[in-house]
Amino acid sequence: MSQFQTQQMGRLVAAGSKNMVSEAIEALASLNALHFIEYDGAEDGFSLGSPEAEAEEVGRNLSKLRSAASIINPSGPSNPVSISEARTDINEKLPEIVNSLLEKNTRLDEVENSLSSINEEEVVLNQLLPLGIEIELLSGYKNITSFVGLVTDLGKAEDAGSRGMFFSGESKNKDKTVAVFIQNTYSNEAQMLLNEAGFQSINIPLGEGNIKDLIAKLQTQKKELESEKTLLEESISSWNDEYGSSLVCGLELLERDHDMLTAPVKIAVSEHAFLIDGWIEMSRSEEVINTLKNSCLYSDVTAFVIKAGQGGHGHSDHSHNQKMPPIAFQERTVSKPMELLTDAVGRPAYGRIDPTIFMFVTYPIFFGMMLGDMAYGIITMALGILLVKRAGTNDMLLLGGKFLTYIGLGTLIFGYIYAEFAGWEIFPHLHSNPAESLQFLYFDASTILSDGHLWEGSISSLGLEFAFPFHRVLPSADGGNLEHLIVLAIYVGFIHVFFGLLIGFRDILLYGNGHGGIGFVCALFEKGSWMILLVGGFLFAYGFLGPEYGLDSQWMLMPGVVIAVIATLMLMWTLYKYHGVPFPINIGLAPIEAIGMMPTVISYVRLFAVGVVGVKIAETGNEKLFDPMVTAWMDSNWILVPIFFIAWLLVQFFAWGLGVFSPNIHAARLHFVEWMRQYYDSSGEDFSPFGFRSRHVEVE
């Protein structure tokens, strides 16, 4: 199948003798091809399979290794290790050293809890220290009530102790501590006066003797515990350095074993037979059938076919009774990093267009249009290449590095078109004097005549001028292309949204709209009406705002209005016919929704706006820091040169960091919101085949 759709899926049903179930599971694990449909116990004569006897022990060991991994966050080896080496580590080395790590971590938790308790007790004792009373004398009386705590008004607190004994003091932290000892008869009166003084009771710690001595004792204990904590942390860190890769390999291998041993609970078994049910990619059907011949008496794959009007819905959609298969991407190499974007939204419903290959083209273009600086493009590409080289067995890091490389390349290309390097315009704008320009550096939607001379012209029908360099910051009057970039961004939005609607038209034509409608008429009203509205709106806007030179654009006004009105009437019928909205409501609702298409297209203006902000930040850094640095250098003011240079670098890296972060957000929004909502159904379930994906340990 083409790269524009996901893999075609088929339903596998395999059966065999019960004593061969382990061999069948092992064969499926080696294939890594079957997405299990777990047996629900609904069929008479069949029940859920039972895990193997070793599953419980392997599960305990796996839980222990997972606990160890959560402590140290280990990284795997740079290259996969042999299966025999990993098995040896699991059986001989890992059990003992993992227990040692868990014991150290348990002791570390105890030490940290003890330190926390000591710190809390030390705070309390420091609050009590100014009273000058031994700690056992602060409480424990039968006929006397003691109040020990902090107050905000010392005068009112002293009134509370007028019928008894009153002590007060102020700690190093300026806390006002009081102790009131009074007969039980007057305790309520004292309590009321203390409350007026803002009294907060202090829980007296257990102990005897001078508080100062107790604090000194706590500090000694604290130093011992802190020393032990440091040793434990160093020991755990060295454990990670020495055994971390072995732990990762052992964890991967035990997870494989556990999946194998518990796999029988996913299949149906009878007294003498087993039945396996699941989804596979049709491109691998022959391979799967041939592999299962040795363990299954029967195996068959049926290609999935969507029933008319029931396509494109996930498993949770109960309005349709056809069970959809999971979604597997096509095999990709160059464009695979863009699957990160598709998965961020959710996989497309079965049969629908996969947007990955389109975003491989448009996402770097949008990102490049916004950031558009050669220096920042080189830095972004360098970071991406670094991640690729450091990725090792980490697939996510590898894809992320390639993704950065792609958007960095887009930034580099548009940086050359904009003639920008770290905020400087490195090529002069040649539009003002084309006679003095080099022909290979300048074009203005022009034609090279037969004698080699350049004939000036412009695309008057679109109101755009293309020139190299295409300076995007200055207005046209100053030799820039700011206005043209704004218009170009709107044109890009029109084309992008229209293309999304075209994809939606195709999906409804073939698979339906999710409300029972399918076919050309349904597609025409559901998506065609929006495309007609876009065309009508474009004609009206261009006729109203278009350029005065060239072809007269005002003739587009009336046709644009007529087309937009027709599209709005079609929307009224669409809401009534396919969405069940009462027609009187549609009279007001359809025009509102039609107007809502305008901000969708205008949203693409961010392609110009986001980049201009970044350019101005970098440009300001150049003017306020780099130029003074050059001046200081020329004046031999050597002290200021490194100061200006470091500050300039900080501004540049800030501009780059903001440039990488912000354009990504806006490029993602333009794809995920403005474009995908025109057609995308993200109800697809990820294809998760049963089996082993070797990352750190070689497959057996």
C-alpha positions as CSV (number, residue, x, y, z in Angstrom):
1,M,0.0,0.0,0.0
2,S,1.1,3.6,-0.5
3,Q,2.7,5.8,2.2
4,F,-0.5,7.8,2.3
5,Q,-2.4,5.0,4.2
6,T,-1.6,2.7,7.1
7,Q,-1.0,-1.0,6.7
8,Q,-3.7,-3.2,5.5
9,M,-4.7,-5.6,8.3
10,G,-6.0,-9.1,8.4
11,R,-7.7,-11.3,11.0
12,L,-5.7,-14.4,12.0
13,V,-7.4,-17.5,13.4
14,A,-5.2,-20.4,14.4
15,A,-5.9,-23.6,16.3
16,G,-4.1,-26.7,17.3
17,S,-3.6,-29.4,19.9
18,K,-3.4,-28.1,23.5
19,N,0.0,-29.7,24.1
20,M,1.5,-27.5,21.4
21,V,0.3,-24.2,22.8
22,S,3.8,-23.3,24.2
23,E,5.4,-23.9,20.7
24,A,2.7,-21.7,19.0
25,I,3.3,-18.9,21.5
26,E,7.1,-19.2,21.1
27,A,6.6,-19.0,17.3
28,L,4.4,-15.9,17.5
29,A,6.9,-14.3,19.9
30,S,9.7,-14.8,17.4
31,L,7.5,-13.3,14.6
32,N,6.6,-10.2,16.5
33,A,3.6,-9.9,14.2
34,L,0.3,-10.7,16.0
35,H,-1.8,-8.2,17.9
36,F,-3.8,-10.4,20.2
37,I,-7.6,-10.2,20.5
38,E,-7.8,-11.5,24.0
39,Y,-10.4,-14.2,24.6
40,D,-13.3,-12.9,26.6
41,G,-14.7,-16.3,27.7
42,A,-17.9,-16.0,25.7
43,E,-17.7,-19.3,23.8
44,D,-19.0,-22.5,25.2
45,G,-16.5,-25.3,25.6
46,F,-13.5,-22.8,25.8
47,S,-11.9,-21.1,28.8
48,L,-9.0,-18.8,29.4
49,G,-5.6,-20.4,29.3
50,S,-3.4,-20.7,32.4
51,P,0.1,-19.1,32.8
52,E,3.0,-21.5,33.0
53,A,4.2,-22.7,36.4
54,E,7.4,-20.6,36.3
55,A,5.4,-17.3,35.8
56,E,5.0,-16.6,39.5
57,E,8.7,-16.9,40.3
58,V,9.7,-14.9,37.2
59,G,7.2,-12.3,38.1
60,R,8.7,-11.9,41.6
61,N,12.2,-11.5,40.1
62,L,10.9,-9.1,37.5
63,S,9.2,-7.0,40.2
64,K,12.5,-6.9,42.2
65,L,14.5,-5.8,39.2
66,R,11.9,-3.1,38.4
67,S,12.3,-1.8,41.9
68,A,16.0,-1.7,41.5
69,A,15.7,0.2,38.2
70,S,13.4,2.8,39.7
71,I,16.1,3.6,42.3
72,I,19.0,4.2,39.9
73,N,17.5,4.9,36.5
74,P,20.1,2.9,34.7
75,S,21.1,3.0,31.0
76,G,21.7,0.1,28.8
77,P,24.8,-1.0,27.0
78,S,25.9,0.8,23.8
79,N,25.6,-2.5,21.9
80,P,23.3,-5.5,22.5
81,V,24.8,-8.3,24.6
82,S,24.5,-12.0,23.9
83,I,21.6,-13.9,25.3
84,S,23.9,-16.3,27.2
85,E,25.6,-13.4,29.0
86,A,22.3,-11.9,30.1
87,R,21.1,-15.4,31.3
88,T,24.2,-15.9,33.3
89,D,23.8,-12.5,35.0
90,I,20.2,-13.2,35.9
91,N,21.0,-16.6,37.4
92,E,24.3,-15.9,39.1
93,K,25.1,-12.2,39.6
94,L,22.0,-10.1,39.6
95,P,20.0,-11.7,42.5
96,E,22.7,-11.0,45.1
97,I,23.7,-7.5,43.9
98,V,20.1,-6.4,43.4
99,N,19.3,-7.5,47.0
100,S,22.3,-5.5,48.1
101,L,21.0,-2.4,46.2
102,L,17.5,-2.7,47.7
103,E,19.0,-3.0,51.2
104,K,21.1,0.1,50.7
105,N,18.1,2.0,49.4
106,T,15.9,0.8,52.3
107,R,18.6,2.0,54.7
108,L,18.9,5.3,52.8
109,D,15.2,5.9,53.3
110,E,15.5,5.2,57.0
111,V,18.4,7.6,57.3
112,E,16.5,10.3,55.4
113,N,13.4,9.8,57.6
114,S,15.6,10.0,60.7
115,L,17.3,13.2,59.4
116,S,13.9,14.7,58.7
117,S,12.7,13.9,62.2
118,I,15.9,15.3,63.7
119,N,15.6,18.5,61.8
120,E,12.0,18.9,63.0
121,E,13.0,18.2,66.6
122,E,15.9,20.6,66.3
123,V,13.6,23.4,65.2
124,V,11.3,22.8,68.2
125,L,14.2,22.7,70.7
126,N,15.7,26.0,69.3
127,Q,12.3,27.6,69.9
128,L,12.2,26.3,73.5
129,L,15.9,27.1,74.2
130,P,15.3,30.8,75.2
131,L,13.0,29.8,78.0
132,G,16.0,28.4,80.0
133,I,13.9,25.5,81.4
134,E,14.8,21.8,81.3
135,I,12.6,20.0,78.9
136,E,11.1,17.5,81.4
137,L,9.8,20.5,83.4
138,L,7.7,21.9,80.6
139,S,4.9,19.3,80.9
140,G,3.6,16.3,82.9
141,Y,1.9,18.0,85.8
142,K,-1.4,16.8,87.4
143,N,-2.8,19.9,89.1
144,I,-1.1,22.5,86.9
145,T,-1.8,23.2,83.3
146,S,1.2,24.2,81.2
147,F,1.0,26.2,78.0
148,V,4.1,26.2,75.8
149,G,4.1,27.8,72.4
150,L,4.6,30.8,70.1
151,V,2.8,34.1,70.4
152,T,2.6,37.3,68.4
153,D,1.7,39.7,71.3
154,L,4.0,39.2,74.2
155,G,2.1,41.6,76.5
156,K,-1.2,39.8,76.2
157,A,0.5,36.5,76.8
158,E,2.0,37.8,80.0
159,D,-1.5,38.7,81.3
160,A,-2.4,35.0,80.8
161,G,0.3,34.1,83.4
162,S,-0.7,36.7,86.0
163,R,-2.3,33.9,88.2
164,G,0.7,31.6,87.8
165,M,4.2,31.4,86.5
166,F,5.2,33.0,83.2
167,F,8.4,32.6,81.2
168,S,9.3,34.1,77.8
169,G,12.2,34.4,75.3
170,E,13.0,35.1,71.7
171,S,14.8,32.6,69.5
172,K,17.4,33.4,66.8
173,N,14.7,33.3,64.2
174,K,12.8,36.0,66.1
175,D,10.1,33.6,67.3
176,K,8.5,34.7,70.6
177,T,8.2,31.7,72.9
178,V,6.2,31.6,76.1
179,A,5.6,29.1,78.9
180,V,2.6,29.6,81.2
181,F,2.1,27.4,84.3
182,I,-1.2,27.8,86.0
183,Q,-3.6,25.9,88.2
184,N,-6.2,23.8,86.4
185,T,-9.0,26.0,87.8
186,Y,-7.8,29.0,85.8
187,S,-6.7,27.2,82.7
188,N,-9.7,28.2,80.5
189,E,-9.2,31.9,81.4
190,A,-5.5,31.6,80.5
191,Q,-6.3,29.8,77.3
192,M,-8.6,32.7,76.1
193,L,-5.9,35.3,76.9
194,L,-3.3,33.3,75.0
195,N,-5.6,32.9,72.0
196,E,-5.9,36.7,71.9
197,A,-2.1,36.8,71.9
198,G,-1.9,34.6,68.8
199,F,-0.8,31.5,70.7
200,Q,0.3,28.4,68.7
201,S,1.1,25.4,70.9
202,I,4.4,23.5,70.6
203,N,4.5,19.8,70.9
204,I,7.2,19.1,73.6
205,P,9.7,16.4,72.5
206,L,10.4,13.5,74.8
207,G,13.6,13.7,76.8
208,E,15.3,15.0,79.9
209,G,17.9,17.5,80.8
210,N,19.2,20.8,79.4
211,I,17.8,21.8,76.0
212,K,21.2,23.1,74.9
213,D,22.7,19.7,75.6
214,L,19.9,17.9,73.7
215,I,20.5,20.2,70.7
216,A,24.2,19.3,70.7
217,K,23.3,15.6,70.9
218,L,21.0,15.9,67.9
219,Q,23.6,17.7,65.9
220,T,26.1,14.9,66.6
221,Q,23.5,12.4,65.5
222,K,22.7,14.5,62.4
223,K,26.4,14.6,61.3
224,E,26.7,10.8,61.7
225,L,23.5,10.3,59.6
226,E,24.5,12.8,57.0
227,S,27.9,11.0,56.7
228,E,26.1,7.7,56.3
229,K,23.7,9.1,53.8
230,T,26.6,10.4,51.7
231,L,28.3,7.0,51.8
232,L,25.0,5.2,50.8
233,E,24.4,7.6,47.9
234,E,28.0,7.2,46.6
235,S,27.6,3.4,47.0
236,I,24.3,3.4,45.0
237,S,25.9,5.6,42.3
238,S,28.9,3.3,42.0
239,W,26.5,0.4,41.8
240,N,24.8,2.0,38.9
241,D,28.1,2.6,37.1
242,E,29.2,-1.0,37.6
243,Y,26.0,-3.0,37.3
244,G,23.4,-0.6,35.6
245,S,23.8,-2.1,32.1
246,S,23.5,-5.6,33.5
247,L,20.3,-4.6,35.3
248,V,18.8,-3.2,32.1
249,C,19.6,-6.4,30.1
250,G,18.3,-8.6,32.9
251,L,15.1,-6.5,33.1
252,E,14.5,-6.8,29.3
253,L,15.1,-10.6,29.3
254,L,12.8,-11.2,32.3
255,E,10.1,-9.1,30.7
256,R,10.4,-11.3,27.6
257,D,10.2,-14.5,29.8
258,H,7.2,-13.1,31.7
259,D,5.3,-12.2,28.5
260,M,6.0,-15.7,27.2
261,L,4.9,-17.5,30.4
262,T,1.7,-15.4,30.8
263,A,0.7,-15.4,27.1
264,P,-1.7,-18.4,27.5
265,V,-4.2,-16.2,29.4
266,K,-4.8,-14.3,26.2
267,I,-6.0,-17.3,24.2
268,A,-9.0,-19.8,24.4
269,V,-8.4,-23.4,25.3
270,S,-10.6,-26.4,25.6
271,E,-9.8,-29.8,27.1
272,H,-7.7,-30.8,24.0
273,A,-7.3,-27.7,21.8
274,F,-6.3,-24.0,21.8
275,L,-7.6,-21.1,19.6
276,I,-5.6,-18.0,18.8
277,D,-7.3,-14.9,17.5
278,G,-5.7,-11.6,16.5
279,W,-4.7,-9.0,13.9
280,I,-1.6,-9.1,11.6
281,E,-0.3,-7.0,8.8
282,M,-1.4,-8.5,5.5
283,S,2.1,-8.0,4.1
284,R,3.3,-10.7,6.6
285,S,0.4,-13.1,6.3
286,E,2.3,-15.7,4.3
287,E,5.2,-15.6,6.7
288,V,3.0,-16.0,9.7
289,I,1.1,-18.9,8.2
290,N,4.3,-20.7,7.2
291,T,5.8,-20.2,10.7
292,L,2.7,-21.6,12.5
293,K,2.5,-24.8,10.4
294,N,4.7,-26.7,12.8
295,S,2.6,-25.9,15.9
296,C,-0.9,-25.3,14.6
297,L,-3.2,-27.7,12.8
298,Y,-5.2,-24.9,11.3
299,S,-4.3,-21.2,10.5
300,D,-6.0,-18.7,8.2
301,V,-5.8,-15.0,7.6
302,T,-8.8,-13.0,6.3
303,A,-8.1,-9.5,4.9
304,F,-10.2,-6.9,6.7
305,V,-12.8,-5.1,4.6
306,I,-14.7,-2.0,6.0
307,K,-18.4,-2.2,5.6
308,A,-20.0,0.7,3.8
309,G,-20.7,3.6,6.2
310,Q,-18.9,2.0,9.1
311,G,-15.3,2.9,8.5
312,G,-13.0,5.1,10.5
313,H,-14.3,4.5,14.0
314,G,-12.4,3.0,16.9
315,H,-13.3,0.2,19.3
316,S,-15.1,2.6,21.7
317,D,-17.6,3.7,19.1
318,H,-20.7,1.7,20.0
319,S,-22.8,3.2,17.3
320,H,-21.1,0.9,14.8
321,N,-20.9,-2.9,15.3
322,Q,-17.9,-3.5,13.1
323,K,-14.8,-4.2,15.1
324,M,-11.9,-2.2,13.7
325,P,-8.3,-3.5,13.6
326,P,-5.4,-1.7,15.2
327,I,-3.4,0.7,13.1
328,A,0.2,-0.1,11.9
329,F,2.2,2.5,10.1
330,Q,3.8,1.7,6.8
331,E,7.5,0.8,6.8
332,R,9.4,4.1,6.6
333,T,12.9,5.3,6.9
334,V,13.4,9.0,6.0
335,S,9.9,10.1,7.1
336,K,9.6,7.9,10.2
337,P,10.4,10.7,12.7
338,M,7.2,12.4,11.7
339,E,5.3,9.5,13.2
340,L,6.0,11.2,16.6
341,L,3.7,13.9,15.5
342,T,0.9,11.6,14.3
343,D,1.1,9.5,17.6
344,A,0.9,12.8,19.6
345,V,-2.6,13.3,18.2
346,G,-3.6,9.6,17.9
347,R,-3.4,7.1,15.1
348,P,-5.8,7.6,12.2
349,A,-8.9,5.4,12.0
350,Y,-8.5,2.4,9.7
351,G,-8.7,3.2,6.0
352,R,-8.2,6.9,6.5
353,I,-5.3,8.9,5.2
354,D,-2.1,8.8,7.3
355,P,-0.9,12.4,7.6
356,T,2.7,11.4,8.4
357,I,4.1,11.7,4.9
358,F,2.4,15.1,4.4
359,M,3.8,16.5,7.7
360,F,7.2,15.3,6.6
361,V,7.0,18.0,3.9
362,T,4.9,20.7,5.5
363,Y,6.1,20.7,9.1
364,P,9.7,21.6,8.3
365,I,8.5,24.2,5.8
366,F,6.2,25.9,8.4
367,F,8.9,25.7,11.0
368,G,11.5,27.1,8.6
369,M,9.2,30.0,7.6
370,M,8.8,31.0,11.2
371,L,12.4,30.6,12.5
372,G,14.2,31.2,9.2
373,D,17.8,31.9,10.3
374,M,20.8,30.1,8.9
375,A,22.8,30.2,12.2
376,Y,19.8,28.8,14.2
377,G,19.3,26.2,11.5
378,I,22.9,25.0,11.8
379,I,22.7,24.9,15.6
380,T,19.4,22.9,15.5
381,M,20.8,20.5,12.9
382,A,23.9,20.1,15.0
383,L,21.9,19.3,18.1
384,G,19.8,16.8,16.1
385,I,22.9,15.0,14.7
386,L,24.4,14.9,18.2
387,L,21.3,13.2,19.5
388,V,21.3,10.7,16.6
389,K,24.9,9.8,17.4
390,R,24.2,9.5,21.1
391,A,20.9,7.6,20.7
392,G,22.4,4.1,20.7
393,T,19.5,1.7,21.3
394,N,17.1,4.4,22.3
395,D,14.6,4.6,19.4
396,M,12.8,7.7,20.8
397,L,16.1,9.6,21.1
398,L,17.0,8.6,17.5
399,L,13.7,9.8,16.0
400,G,13.9,13.0,18.1
401,G,17.3,13.7,16.7
402,K,16.3,13.2,13.2
403,F,13.2,15.4,13.7
404,L,15.4,18.2,14.9
405,T,17.7,17.7,11.9
406,Y,14.7,18.0,9.5
407,I,13.3,21.2,11.1
408,G,16.9,22.6,11.3
409,L,17.3,22.0,7.6
410,G,14.0,23.8,6.9
411,T,15.3,26.7,9.1
412,L,18.6,26.7,7.2
413,I,16.9,26.9,3.8
414,F,14.5,29.7,4.7
415,G,17.3,31.4,6.5
416,Y,19.1,31.6,3.1
417,I,15.9,32.8,1.4
418,Y,15.5,35.5,4.1
419,A,19.3,36.2,4.0
420,E,19.4,36.0,7.8
421,F,22.3,34.8,10.0
422,A,22.0,35.2,13.7
423,G,19.8,38.3,13.2
424,W,21.9,39.9,10.5
425,E,20.8,40.5,7.0
426,I,23.8,39.1,5.2
427,F,22.7,39.9,1.6
428,P,21.4,43.3,0.5
429,H,17.9,43.5,-1.0
430,L,18.4,43.9,-4.7
431,H,14.9,44.8,-5.6
432,S,15.5,48.5,-5.4
433,N,18.2,48.4,-8.2
434,P,17.8,45.2,-10.2
435,A,20.1,46.6,-13.0
436,E,23.0,46.2,-10.7
437,S,22.1,42.8,-9.3
438,L,23.5,39.4,-10.3
439,Q,20.8,37.5,-12.2
440,F,21.3,34.3,-10.3
441,L,20.8,36.2,-7.0
442,Y,17.7,38.1,-8.1
443,F,14.3,37.2,-9.4
444,D,11.0,39.1,-9.2
445,A,8.6,36.6,-10.8
446,S,10.4,37.7,-13.9
447,T,11.3,36.3,-17.2
448,I,14.9,36.0,-18.6
449,L,14.8,37.3,-22.1
450,S,16.6,35.6,-25.0
451,D,19.4,38.2,-24.9
452,G,20.1,37.3,-21.3
453,H,18.7,40.5,-19.8
454,L,16.3,40.5,-16.9
455,W,12.7,41.8,-17.6
456,E,11.1,43.1,-14.5
457,G,7.6,42.0,-13.6
458,S,5.4,40.7,-10.8
459,I,2.6,38.2,-10.2
460,S,-0.1,40.8,-10.2
461,S,-2.9,38.2,-10.1
462,L,-1.8,37.1,-6.7
463,G,-0.5,40.4,-5.4
464,L,2.9,38.9,-4.5
465,E,6.5,39.8,-5.2
466,F,9.1,37.1,-4.9
467,A,12.7,38.4,-4.7
468,F,16.0,37.1,-3.4
469,P,16.7,37.9,-0.6
470,F,13.2,37.9,0.6
471,H,13.6,40.2,3.5
472,R,10.7,39.6,5.8
473,V,11.0,42.3,8.5
474,L,11.1,45.6,6.6
475,P,8.0,46.9,4.8
476,S,8.1,47.1,1.0
477,A,8.7,50.8,1.0
478,D,12.0,50.2,2.8
479,G,13.1,47.4,0.5
480,G,11.6,44.5,2.4
481,N,8.9,41.9,1.8
482,L,6.9,42.1,5.1
483,E,3.5,42.7,3.4
484,H,4.2,40.0,0.9
485,L,5.0,37.5,3.6
486,I,1.7,38.2,5.4
487,V,-0.2,37.6,2.2
488,L,1.8,34.5,1.4
489,A,1.0,33.1,4.9
490,I,-2.7,33.5,4.2
491,Y,-2.3,31.8,0.8
492,V,-0.5,28.9,2.5
493,G,-3.3,28.7,5.0
494,F,-5.9,28.6,2.2
495,I,-4.1,25.8,0.3
496,H,-3.4,23.8,3.5
497,V,-6.9,23.9,4.8
498,F,-8.4,23.2,1.3
499,F,-6.1,20.2,1.0
500,G,-7.3,18.9,4.4
501,L,-10.9,19.2,3.3
502,L,-10.0,17.4,0.1
503,I,-8.7,14.5,2.2
504,G,-11.9,14.6,4.2
505,F,-13.9,14.5,1.0
506,R,-12.1,11.3,-0.1
507,D,-12.6,9.6,3.3
508,I,-16.3,10.3,3.4
509,L,-16.6,9.2,-0.2
510,L,-15.1,5.8,0.6
511,Y,-15.8,5.2,4.2
512,G,-18.6,7.5,5.4
513,N,-19.0,10.4,7.8
514,G,-19.7,8.4,11.0
515,H,-23.4,9.3,11.0
516,G,-24.5,6.7,8.4
517,G,-23.8,8.8,5.3
518,I,-21.5,7.7,2.6
519,G,-20.8,8.4,-1.1
520,F,-20.4,11.4,-3.4
521,V,-23.4,13.4,-2.3
522,C,-22.6,13.0,1.4
523,A,-19.0,14.0,0.7
524,L,-20.1,17.0,-1.3
525,F,-22.2,18.4,1.5
526,E,-20.0,17.4,4.4
527,K,-16.7,18.6,2.9
528,G,-17.4,20.0,-0.5
529,S,-19.6,22.8,1.0
530,W,-16.6,24.0,3.0
531,M,-14.3,23.9,0.0
532,I,-16.9,25.9,-2.0
533,L,-17.1,28.3,1.0
534,L,-13.3,28.7,1.0
535,V,-13.3,29.5,-2.7
536,G,-16.1,32.0,-2.4
537,G,-14.5,33.6,0.6
538,F,-11.2,33.9,-1.2
539,L,-12.7,35.5,-4.3
540,F,-14.6,38.0,-2.1
541,A,-11.6,38.9,0.1
542,Y,-9.3,39.2,-2.9
543,G,-11.8,41.3,-4.8
544,F,-12.2,43.6,-1.7
545,L,-8.6,43.8,-0.6
546,G,-6.7,42.8,-3.8
547,P,-4.1,44.8,-5.6
548,E,-5.2,47.7,-7.8
549,Y,-2.5,47.1,-10.4
550,G,-2.6,44.3,-13.0
551,L,-6.0,42.6,-13.6
552,D,-9.0,44.3,-12.1
553,S,-9.9,42.2,-9.1
554,Q,-13.2,43.9,-8.1
555,W,-15.1,41.7,-10.5
556,M,-14.5,38.9,-8.0
557,L,-16.7,40.5,-5.3
558,M,-20.1,39.5,-6.5
559,P,-19.2,35.9,-7.6
560,G,-17.5,35.4,-4.3
561,V,-20.6,36.5,-2.4
562,V,-22.8,34.2,-4.5
563,I,-20.6,31.2,-4.0
564,A,-20.3,31.9,-0.2
565,V,-24.1,32.1,0.1
566,I,-24.5,28.8,-1.8
567,A,-22.0,27.1,0.4
568,T,-23.8,28.4,3.5
569,L,-27.1,27.0,2.2
570,M,-25.4,23.7,1.7
571,L,-24.1,23.8,5.3
572,M,-27.7,24.3,6.5
573,W,-28.8,21.2,4.7
574,T,-25.7,19.3,5.9
575,L,-26.5,20.1,9.6
576,Y,-30.1,19.0,9.1
577,K,-29.5,15.9,6.9
578,Y,-26.3,14.4,8.4
579,H,-26.2,15.8,11.9
580,G,-29.8,15.9,12.9
581,V,-29.9,19.6,13.8
582,P,-33.4,21.1,13.5
583,F,-33.6,23.2,10.4
584,P,-34.8,26.5,12.1
585,I,-31.7,26.4,14.2
586,N,-29.5,25.8,11.2
587,I,-30.7,29.1,9.7
588,G,-28.6,30.9,12.4
589,L,-26.0,28.2,13.1
590,A,-24.8,27.6,9.5
591,P,-23.7,31.3,8.9
592,I,-21.9,31.3,12.3
593,E,-20.0,28.2,11.3
594,A,-19.3,29.6,7.9
595,I,-17.8,32.7,9.4
596,G,-15.7,30.4,11.6
597,M,-13.7,29.4,8.6
598,M,-12.2,32.9,8.3
599,P,-10.1,32.7,11.6
600,T,-9.0,29.2,10.6
601,V,-7.2,30.6,7.5
602,I,-6.1,33.8,9.2
603,S,-4.5,31.7,11.9
604,Y,-1.7,30.9,9.4
605,V,-0.6,34.6,9.7
606,R,1.5,33.3,12.6
607,L,3.8,31.9,10.0
608,F,5.0,35.5,9.5
609,A,4.4,36.9,13.0
610,V,6.3,34.4,15.1
611,G,9.4,34.7,13.0
612,V,9.5,38.5,13.1
613,V,9.6,38.5,16.9
614,G,12.6,36.2,16.9
615,V,14.4,38.3,14.3
616,K,13.9,41.5,16.4
617,I,15.3,39.8,19.5
618,A,18.4,38.7,17.7
619,E,18.7,42.1,15.9
620,T,18.4,44.0,19.1
621,G,21.2,41.8,20.6
622,N,23.4,42.6,17.6
623,E,22.8,46.4,17.8
624,K,23.0,46.7,21.6
625,L,25.8,44.2,22.3
626,F,27.7,43.0,19.3
627,D,28.2,46.5,17.7
628,P,29.4,48.0,21.0
629,M,31.8,45.0,21.4
630,V,33.3,45.8,18.0
631,T,33.7,49.4,19.0
632,A,35.3,48.4,22.3
633,W,37.7,46.2,20.3
634,M,38.6,49.0,18.0
635,D,39.2,51.4,20.9
636,S,41.4,48.7,22.7
637,N,38.9,48.6,25.6
638,W,39.7,44.9,26.3
639,I,37.8,44.7,29.5
640,L,34.4,45.3,27.9
641,V,35.0,43.0,24.9
642,P,34.4,39.6,26.8
643,I,31.5,41.2,28.7
644,F,29.7,42.3,25.6
645,F,30.5,39.0,23.8
646,I,29.1,36.8,26.6
647,A,26.0,38.9,26.8
648,W,25.6,38.7,23.0
649,L,25.9,34.9,23.1
650,L,23.3,34.7,25.9
651,V,20.9,36.8,23.8
652,Q,21.5,34.6,20.7
653,F,21.0,31.4,22.6
654,F,17.8,32.8,24.2
655,A,16.6,33.8,20.7
656,W,17.5,30.3,19.4
657,G,15.8,28.5,22.3
658,L,12.7,30.6,22.0
659,G,12.9,30.0,18.3
660,V,13.0,26.3,18.6
661,F,10.2,26.2,21.3
662,S,7.7,28.7,20.0
663,P,7.7,27.8,16.2
664,N,7.2,24.1,17.2
665,I,4.1,25.0,19.2
666,H,2.7,27.1,16.4
667,A,3.6,24.6,13.6
668,A,2.0,21.8,15.7
669,R,-1.2,23.9,16.1
670,L,-1.5,24.6,12.4
671,H,-1.3,20.9,11.7
672,F,-3.2,19.4,14.7
673,V,-5.9,22.0,14.9
674,E,-6.4,24.0,11.7
675,W,-5.5,21.3,9.2
676,M,-6.4,17.9,10.9
677,R,-9.8,19.0,12.1
678,Q,-10.9,19.3,8.5
679,Y,-10.6,15.5,8.1
680,Y,-8.8,13.6,10.8
681,D,-10.3,10.8,12.9
682,S,-7.8,9.9,15.7
683,S,-9.7,6.8,17.0
684,G,-7.2,4.3,15.7
685,E,-5.7,1.9,18.2
686,D,-1.9,1.3,18.2
687,F,-0.8,-1.9,16.7
688,S,1.0,-3.7,19.5
689,P,2.3,-7.1,18.3
690,F,3.2,-9.8,20.7
691,G,6.9,-10.6,20.7
692,F,10.4,-9.3,21.3
693,R,11.9,-6.1,20.1
694,S,15.6,-6.5,20.9
695,R,17.1,-3.3,22.3
696,H,19.8,-4.5,24.7
697,V,19.7,-8.3,24.5
698,E,20.0,-10.3,21.3
699,V,16.9,-12.3,20.3
700,E,17.2,-16.1,20.9
